[in-house]
Amino acid sequence: MRNRLYYLIKPLLPWRLRMTARRWHARRLRESSPQNWPILPSAGQAPESWPGWPDQKQLSVVLTHDVEGPEGVARVRRLAELEMSLGFRSSYNFIPEGRYPVPHELIAWLKKNGFEVGVHDLAHDGSLYRSREGFRQRAQKINQYLREWNAVGFRSGFMHHNLEWLHDLEITYDASTFDIDPFEPQPDGAGTIYPFWVAAPESGDANSPKSQQGYVELPYSIPQDSTLFLVLGESSPAIWLQKLAWVGEQGGMALINVHPDYLRFEDEADDGRTYPVDHYVQFLKAARGFGDRAWYALPRDLAHWYNSVRKSTAEVEPSPKPVAAPNGAKPTDSNSLAGRRVGVLLYSCYPSDSRPRRAAEALAAAGAQVELICLQEKTPAPYWETISGVQVTRVPLRQRRGGKLTYAFQYGMFFAWCAGLLTKRSLSRRYDVIHAHNMPDFLVLASWIPRCLGARVILDLHDPMPELFMSLYRRDSDDWLIRLLCWMERHCIHFSHLVLTPNEAFRQRFVSRSGSFSKVQVVMNTPEESIFDPVAFPAPASRAPGFRLMYHGLIAERHGLDLAIEALVKVRPQIPGVTLDIFGEPNTYLEEILELARQRGVADCLKIHGMVTEHVIARHIMDSDLGLVPNRFSPFIAINLPTRIFEYLAMNRPVVVPATRGIQDYFGPQDLLFFLPNDPASLAEQIVWAYRHPVELAHLTRRGHAIYRRHRWQQEKDRLLTLVSRLLPSPLAIHMAH
C-alpha cells in the first residue's frame, strides 16, 4: 500500500523534493546496517552443488543497463562505444511502453555490435505486481516484446520481484533481485552472489513448454549507481571497487546495473541528477584487471551456461546434496548452544509429532533450555511436564479436522495463547531463539515481542500451506484464499531470521515466492536411526507364505489408498497370497476404502492395524516385502518428499512411489520403483515386477539405502545445530556487550 501511494503522488512532487526524502531515509537505513552493507558475508558462500565458472575462471563480470527515459536513450550508443573501447559488451534493457518510443534502429545497432537487449518491466509505473490477474495480462504483452526483440532476459521496474509470478514470462533469466540492498523499495535480498535456478510449479505435464519449467535468477551484487551516487551522495566509486574485489575473492558473480540516464559525460553539464562517467570507467578498468581470471559474460550467455550445467549435473547425480551451512560452518559443538533459552511453538501434539520432537531433543541435548508450547493430547496428558530435557506446556486446545473456518478459529486461539505465554515469559528472562513450526505459517508472528527483545526467529515450514490447501479443497492458484496464503507465507519468511524446510522442492518454492535465497535452508525429515534400525529388528527366521505389501501414515484421500486397492485387484491373480497391511488412525475415509475393497473383491487381502508406535512400524517394515506410497498427484504431492520412503530404505526394504519432482530430486529410477501418478495399472505393474525380480529388487534397494545413508538423522541434526548456532552471537560477544 505504501508503494502504491508513492507511485500515485510521485508525479505531483518535484524531483528534488522526492530525492531529499529518499536521501534522508537512506541515511537512516545506512546508519542501522553498517555491518552488512554493501557486503553480506554469508552471500559469498557458494552452494554446495556449485560447479565453478567455466574454464576454471575465478569470477564472472556481468554488465547491465536499464534505460529509463529519453535522456538514457540519447546516451546508449555513446556508452556502448565507451564499453567497446575497453573490450566489454553489456546488456541494455528497454521499457516497451515507457516514456520514450523504443528505438528499433538502436536495438539493431546494439545487436550487430555484440550487445544484448532485454525487456525492462512494461510501463515502469510500479503497477506490474499490483494483482495476480493484472500481472498475467501484462505478462502477455511482455512476452510479445520478448519475441519481437528476440530477448531472453527481464528485469522489473524499481527492482520489485515476485519470482513465482515470473514463470508467466517466456524468459531464460530474470535479474530483478540482489544479494543485499536495504535501500530498495522491496528490500528483501536473495542473499547470494551466485546465479540460482527458480523452478516452475509442478504441472504434472511432462510435455510442458521449456519456458514454463523454470528460469535462472541473476541477482546484482554491485550496488546500483542511482543508489550510490544520487541517493547516498558518494563522490567516488570506492564502494564499487570494494565490492568488486570482495566478489572476486569469493569467486562469485559481479553483476552491476548502470543507468545511462544518470551518467554525465565530460562535455555535459552537471544538473544534480547525474554523476561523472569516469566512476564507471574506473569500475570497468578494475574489472578488466582480473584479466584471464574473469569471465566477462553477457547475462544471456551466463544463464544458458548455468542452465546447461544444472541439467548435466542433475543427470549425473539425481540426488542433490543439501545446501551448505552458512559460511561453510562445520557442525557445532554443544558449548555454542549451552545455556541458550529456546522457545518452540507447535500446533500439534508432543512428543507424537516426530520432526519437532527430534529438533527439540537435539537442541536440549546440545545444552539449550527448550520450552515447548503445544496442543493438548486427545488422551489425558499433563499440562506441564519435562520429556527428554524438553519443558512441555500443553495449551487446553485439541486439534480438530474440519473446514476452513474450523482451522481459522483453532489457529487463532492457539496463536493468542502462544503470543501471551511468550510475552509473559520474555518479561522475566529473554529468549535467545524462537522456533515456530507450521502450520499455520503466521504462528511465527506470535514471537513478535521476543523478537523485539533480541530473539532470533526460526520458521520451520514442514509443508507449503498454499499447495496443501489447493490439494485439500481443490482450489486453483488464482483463488483468493491461495493468494492470501502466499502473501502470508512471504511476509512470515521475511519476518524470520532463518527458514527451515525438509526438501529441495519445497525450498525452491519458498524461494520463488519470497526471493529469500540464503535464508531458506533444508534440514531433511529423515527417521531416527535408533528406531529404524534393521539390526534391532532382524527378519524372522520363518514366515507365512505370500507377498506382503505395507502402507503406513495418514489415511487420507490424497495419499491414494484407493489406487492401492485398484492395483491390488490387478495383481491378485498374478501374485498368490498377496496381502496389504494398513497402519494409521481409523477415520471415515478408511471406511470408504474398506467398502471399496469389498466391492472389488479384495477385502480378504487387507489387514488393518490402526495407530501404532514408530517401533511397531519399524518391526512390521522388516516383515514386509514391499512398501507402498500410492499418493495421488496434486500441487502438494508433486513437491512433497514423504519420510516413509526413508523409513523403508533405512530398514533395507524396497518401496514403490509416484514419479513426482519432490521425490525425483533425490532418487532416480535406479534407486526406487516409480509408478505413473494416479495410475493404478502402473502401480500394479511395479508390484508384479518386484514380486518376479527379487534379485534386481535387492540391488535397487541397496542403491536406495545408500542415498538414505547420505541423509541420516545424525547428519541432519548436526546441520540443524550448525544453522541455529550461526544465528547467535558468540558467548565472547555477549560477555563484551555486558
KOLDRENDREN-752860 format. One record per residue (C-alpha): residue in three letters; x, y, z. Coordinates in steps of 0.02 Angstrom, whole numbers, plus 50000, padded with zeros to 5 digits. Layout:
N
ALAXYZ;...
This chain:
738
MET500005000050000;ARG501425011950042;ASN502235008849872;ARG500595011349779;LEU500305027949867;TYR502065033349820;TYR501775029949635;LEU500125039349639;ILE500855055149714;LYS502565053849630;PRO502085064249475;LEU501435077949590;LEU503065080149685;PRO504595089449619;TRP506105078449586;ARG507195087349713;LEU505875085149850;ARG505715066649813;MET507605064549812;THR507795074149976;ALA506565062350059;ARG507445047049988;ARG509145053350046;TRP508515056450223;HIS507755039050230;ALA509315031050155;ARG510455039250283;ARG509425031750423;LEU509495014550342;ARG511365015750314;GLU511675020150495;SER510665005050550;SER511554992350438;PRO513394996850434;GLN513994978950457;ASN513074970250315;TRP513024982950175;PRO513744983350047;ILE514464966350095;LEU513394952450167;PRO514694939250218;SER513504924450204;ALA513084929250024;GLY514844924049974;GLN514594905850022;ALA514424895649864;PRO513054882449862;GLU513744865149892;SER513244859849716;TRP514094875049637;PRO515034868649481;GLY516284882949469;TRP516424895049325;PRO516854888349151;ASP518684885949106;GLN519114887249292;LYS518804906049294;GLN518884914449464;LEU517324925149444;SER516114931949316;VAL515834950349273;VAL514134954949203;LEU513674972449144;THR511844977649129;HIS510954994049096;ASP509154999649124;VAL508625013549006;GLU507285023349099;GLY506965038948995;PRO507375048948838;GLU508985055148920;GLY509575037448939;VAL509125032848761;ALA510165047548699;ARG511705040848792;VAL511565022348749;ARG512605022348591;ARG513945033248668;LEU514045022148822;ALA514125006348716;GLU515565013548614;LEU516475017648776;GLU516254999548835;MET516854992748668;SER518415003448679;LEU518824994648843;GLY518424977248775;PHE516704974748854;ARG514964970248796;SER513414972548903;SER511524970848906;TYR510334985648881;ASN508564983948949;PHE507224994848868;ILE505484999048932;PRO504214993648799;GLU502835005648848;GLY503775018948945;ARG504145037348923;TYR505035035248757;PRO504735026448592;VAL505795010748583;PRO507225014448461;HIS507214999148348;GLU508685005748247;LEU509695007248408;ILE509214989548459;ALA509794983048290;TRP511434992548308;LEU511734985448482;LYS511434967648425;LYS512534969948272;ASN513964975248386;GLY513784960448505;PHE512724968148642;GLU511174960348718;VAL509444968148730;GLY508194964048867;VAL506464969448925;HIS506344981349072;ASP504614980049152;LEU503144985149041;ALA502745003249083;HIS503905005649233;ASP502495013349334;GLY502535002249488;SER500954992849440;LEU501714976749372;TYR501384966349529;ARG499824975249588;SER498724959749565;ARG498934942049502;GLU497694944049360;GLY498444960749312;PHE500154952849303;ARG499504939149188;GLN498814952149070;ARG500424962149071;ALA501444946149050;GLN500574942848884;LYS501154959748821;ILE502914957348892;ASN503034940648803;GLN502574949148640;TYR504014961348662;LEU505204947348711;ARG504784938248550;GLU504844954148446;TRP506554959048513;ASN507184940948517;ALA507594943948701;VAL507764930948839;GLY508034942048992;PHE506914952749101;ARG507064964949245;SER505624972849341;GLY505494991349373;PHE506094997549543;MET506834980249573;HIS505144973749625;HIS505074954849617;ASN503894940249635;LEU504894925449573;GLU503394913949567;TRP502364925049452;LEU503824927249333;HIS503534909649270;ASP502184917649161;LEU503584925549059;GLU504484916748916;ILE506214920448984;THR507864911649011;TYR508344922949156;ASP507714936749269;ALA508804950049352;SER507594958449473;THR508454953649636;PHE510074957449729;ASP511144949849864;ILE510814964149985;ASP510134981549958;PRO509174989250104;PHE508845004950002;GLU507664996949876;PRO505754998749892;GLN505664979649911;PRO507244976850015;ASP507174957950038;GLY508754951349959;ALA509174934649880;GLY510664933549997;THR511864926449868;ILE513114932349737;TYR512834916849631;PRO511524913149499;PHE510174901049553;TRP508774891249473;VAL506944895549504;ALA505934880049462;ALA504154881849398;PRO502694874749498;GLU502414856449460;SER501114854849322;GLY501064836049305;ASP501294838049119;ALA502934830849058;ASN502674840048893;SER502544857348969;PRO503454870848869;LYS505274873948909;SER504884891848958;GLN503724885549095;GLN504984873749175;GLY505964887349263;TYR507234901149237;VAL508904907049304;GLU508914921349428;LEU510394933449416;PRO510474944649571;TYR511504960349557;SER512954960649680;ILE513684977949644;PRO512624992249715;GLN511585001849587;ASP512315018249526;SER510745028149566;THR510795022349747;LEU512645025149768;PHE512895042149688;LEU511185050649684;VAL510395044449846;LEU511895041349959;GLY512925055249880;GLU514545045449861;SER515885055749774;SER516945041249711;PRO516725023149654;ALA517625016649809;ILE516155005949863;TRP516004998549689;LEU517844993949690;GLN517744987049867;LYS516274975849824;LEU517054970349660;ALA518634964949750;TRP517624955349880;VAL516574946449748;GLY518194941649661;GLU518884934449823;GLN517304924149847;GLY517274918349666;GLY515524924849636;MET514594934849504;ALA514974953449495;LEU513374959549413;ILE513104978349402;ASN511634988949344;VAL512115005949274;HIS510815018149207;PRO511335028349055;ASP510085041349115;TYR511185045849265;LEU512895045949180;ARG513725062649141;PHE514995063049001;GLU516405075749000;ASP515515088048885;GLU513875087848982;ALA513365099949120;ASP513015094249298;ASP511155096349333;GLY511175087249500;ARG510405071449426;THR511985063649355;TYR513705057649408;PRO515365057649313;VAL515565043649186;ASP517345041749250;HIS516645032549403;TYR516025018949286;VAL517635019149186;GLN518615015949347;PHE517495001149384;LEU517744994049210;LYS519624995749222;ALA519614987149392;ALA518564973149319;ARG519744971549172;GLY521154970049299;PHE520624952149335;GLY521204947849160;ASP521024929549111;ARG520414925149285;ALA518704932949248;TRP517314927549132;TYR516624943549054;ALA514904937049009;LEU513284943448940;PRO511854938649056;ARG511034927648923;ASP512654917748900;LEU512884915549086;ALA511074909849106;HIS511194897448963;TRP512824890549034;TYR512104888849210;ASN510544880149146;SER511544867749043;VAL512724863949187;ARG511254861949305;LYS510434849449188;SER512014839349160;THR512354838849347;ALA510584832849380;GLU510794818949251;VAL512414813049329;GLU511844814849508;PRO509954814149528;SER510124815349717;PRO510734832949757;LYS511664836349915;PRO510854847950042;VAL511324866350036;ALA512894870050135;ALA512804878550303;PRO513114897350301;ASN514944901950279;GLY515414883750266;ALA515164881250452;LYS515524864250523;PRO514334855350641;THR514254864850803;ASP514754858150972;SER513614858651122;ASN514524873451202;SER513864885751072;LEU512064882151124;ALA512354878251307;GLY511264888951419;ARG510294896851275;ARG508434898751301;VAL507394891951157;GLY505514893551139;VAL504624881251023;LEU502864883850953;LEU501964868550888;TYR500164867550831;SER500184848750856;CYS500414835950994;TYR502064832351078;PRO503004820651075;SER502004811550941;ASP502484824050802;SER504194817150754;ARG505054831850664;PRO504774844550805;ARG505214831350935;ARG506874827250853;ALA507314845650834;ALA506854849951014;GLU507794835051085;ALA509324839450980;LEU509334857151048;ALA509084850951226;ALA510494838251207;ALA511614852451148;GLY511334861251314;ALA509914873251269;GLN508454876251386;VAL506994871451274;GLU505224877151319;LEU503924869951201;ILE502104875351186;CYS500924863151100;LEU499134856751093;GLN498324845351220;GLU498334826851176;LYS496704817951135;THR497014806651283;PRO497314814751454;ALA499074821651472;PRO499884833551597;TYR499804852051559;TRP501644853451610;GLU502994840151602;THR504794837651551;ILE505154824851414;SER506964820851370;GLY507524837751431;VAL506144847551342;GLN504954857551453;VAL503224855051379;THR501714866351407;ARG500084859951335;VAL498764872751289;PRO496994866551331;LEU496514865351147;ARG496354849651042;GLN496694848250856;ARG495114845250757;ARG495004842550571;GLY493654851650477;GLY493314865850357;LYS494224882150331;LEU493274891250470;THR493674877450593;TYR495514878650552;ALA495484897750561;PHE494664897550734;GLN495864884550804;TYR497384893150730;GLY496824909850801;MET496544903050976;PHE498214894150982;PHE499094909650913;ALA498374920151054;TRP498924907651186;CYS500694906851116;ALA500874925651099;GLY500284928151277;LEU501414914751352;LEU502944920651257;THR502654938751305;LYS502404934451488;ARG503954923451495;SER505014936051399;LEU504704949351530;SER505624939151663;ARG507034932151553;ARG507334934551369;TYR507324920851240;ASP508824918051127;VAL507864908450993;ILE506054905650947;HIS505744890350837;ALA503984890450763;HIS503334875550664;ASN501984877450533;MET500544875150508;PRO499984889050516;ASP501364899950446;PHE500794915150544;LEU501124906150708;VAL502884913150694;LEU502174930750718;ALA501734926050897;SER503594928750932;TRP503484947350893;ILE503874953051071;PRO505334941051097;ARG505994946250926;CYS505934964550976;LEU506904959851132;GLY508284951751031;ALA507734933851000;ARG508194925750833;VAL506684918350748;ILE506634901750653;LEU505144896950546;ASP505054878250511;LEU503974875950357;HIS503524857550362;ASP502304859850218;PRO501874874050097;MET500134879550150;PRO499584886049978;GLU499914869349891;LEU499194859350035;PHE497574869450037;MET497474868449847;SER497524849549866;LEU496354848450015;TYR495004860049949;ARG495304858449761;ARG495694876849739;ASP496754883949599;SER498154896449618;ASP497014911249575;ASP495834908049719;TRP495784922049848;LEU496224910049989;ILE497764903449900;ARG498354920949857;LEU498114925750040;LEU499134910750097;CYS500524915249975;TRP500534933050039;MET500564926950219;GLU501964914550184;ARG503034928050101;HIS502854940050247;CYS503174926550377;ILE504784921750288;HIS505334939950287;PHE504924941250473;SER506034926350515;HIS507924925850526;LEU508044907750465;VAL506814896550374;LEU506964877650379;THR506074865450264;PRO506254846750234;ASN506664845350048;GLU507384854349898;ALA505744856149801;PHE504934864749950;ARG506454876049967;GLN506374881349786;ARG504524885149802;PHE504794895949956;VAL506254904949874;SER505234908349717;ARG503844916449819;SER504934926149941;GLY506554929549848;SER507494924550006;PHE508794912849934;SER510044910550076;LYS508774911950217;VAL507864896050167;GLN508854880450212;VAL508484861750203;VAL508514850650357;MET507794834250298;ASN506474824450390;THR507344807650400;PRO506964793750525;GLU507874791250688;GLU509214778150672;SER508904771850849;ILE507134766750798;PHE507294762050614;ASP508754750250638;PRO508714733750545;VAL509924726150670;ALA508684729150811;PHE507284720650714;PRO508034705750623;ALA506944697350494;PRO506054681850562;ALA506854665050527;SER505224658750453;ARG503624667150398;ALA501964663050318;PRO501984661250129;GLY501374675650023;PHE501894693049967;ARG501604706650097;LEU501284724650045;MET501284738350177;TYR500564755850193;HIS500784766850346;GLY500414785050380;LEU498954796950370;ILE497404788850297;ALA496764802250179;GLU496144803350001;ARG497704812449940;HIS498774797749996;GLY497944786449869;LEU497394770849962;ASP496014768949833;LEU497384767549700;ALA498194753949805;ILE496534744349812;GLU496314745549623;ALA498104739649599;LEU497794725249720;VAL496344719649611;LYS497524718649462;VAL498964709749550;ARG497974696849648;PRO497814684549502;GLN499694685849471;ILE500354685149650;PRO499714670849758;GLY499404675749939;VAL499654694449915;THR499104704950065;LEU499094723350110;ASP499434728950289;ILE498724746350329;PHE499344756250478;GLY498534772750525;GLU497194781050629;PRO495464774550577;ASN494274787550505;THR492834789150383;TYR493984788150232;LEU494624771250292;GLU492814765350297;GLU492644770850115;ILE494224761050072;LEU493574745350158;GLU491924746950065;LEU492864748949901;ALA493884733449941;ARG492284723549974;GLN491534729449810;ARG493114724749715;GLY493264707849798;VAL494924710449889;ALA494334713950066;ASP495094697550124;CYS496814703750067;LEU496794718450189;LYS497424718550367;ILE497004734250468;HIS498154737750616;GLY497614755150673;MET498774768150750;VAL500394760850818;THR502074767450878;GLU503604770150768;HIS504434754950847;VAL502974744050792;ILE503054751750617;ALA504914747650606;ARG504604729450656;HIS503214727350528;ILE504274735150391;MET505524721150422;ASP504104708550398;SER503524716450234;ASP504074712950055;LEU503664729849977;GLY503164746850044;LEU501834757249956;VAL501754776249943;PRO500254777449824;ASN500004796249839;ARG498814804549717;PHE499534818549611;SER499124836149670;PRO500054852749685;PHE500624847449858;ILE501064829249822;ALA502044835049668;ILE503384843149777;ASN503234832549935;LEU504584820249990;PRO503734807650107;THR504764802350257;ARG504034785050238;ILE505214782150091;PHE506714783950204;GLU505924773050337;TYR505784758450216;LEU507534761250148;ALA508274762650323;MET507614745150354;ASN508294738850187;ARG506564736550115;PRO506024741749939;VAL504664754549910;VAL503604759849761;VAL503244778449743;PRO502424790649619;ALA503584798849492;THR503484816549560;ARG504764830549566;GLY504934830949756;ILE505504812749757;GLN506504813249595;ASP507564827449664;TYR508384814149772;PHE508054797349689;GLY508234790849513;PRO507444775549430;GLN508954765249485;ASP508554768849669;LEU506664766649686;LEU505184758849597;PHE504204773049515;PHE502414772049451;LEU501464784849349;PRO500464796049467;ASN498594792149480;ASP498814776349375;PRO498344760249469;ALA498854749749318;SER500614756949327;LEU500664753949515;ALA500104735949489;GLU501424733449355;GLN502804738749475;ILE502144727549614;VAL502154712549497;TRP503904716849438;ALA504514717549618;TYR503744700349652;ARG504524692349498;HIS506254700249508;PRO506884698149687;VAL508734698949639;GLU508564715049539;LEU507444722049676;ALA508794718849806;HIS510074728349700;LEU508874742949680;THR508534743249867;ARG510384743849908;ARG510594759149797;GLY509104767549880;HIS509814763250052;ALA511454771550002;ILE510534787749967;TYR509654786450136;ARG511374784750217;ARG511854801750147;HIS510414809750239;ARG510384800550406;TRP509634810050552;GLN511334811650636;GLN511954821950488;GLU510344832050477;LYS510414835250664;ASP512184841950651;ARG511614853350512;LEU510154859650616;LEU511284863750764;THR512514872450649;LEU511174883350571;VAL510454888050741;SER512154891850817;ARG512584903050669;LEU511094914050712;LEU511754917850885;PRO513144929450942;SER514624920551018;PRO514744919351207;LEU516264931051196;ALA515224944151104;ILE513864942951236;HIS515134944851375;MET515904960251293;ALA514174967851266;HIS513824966751451;
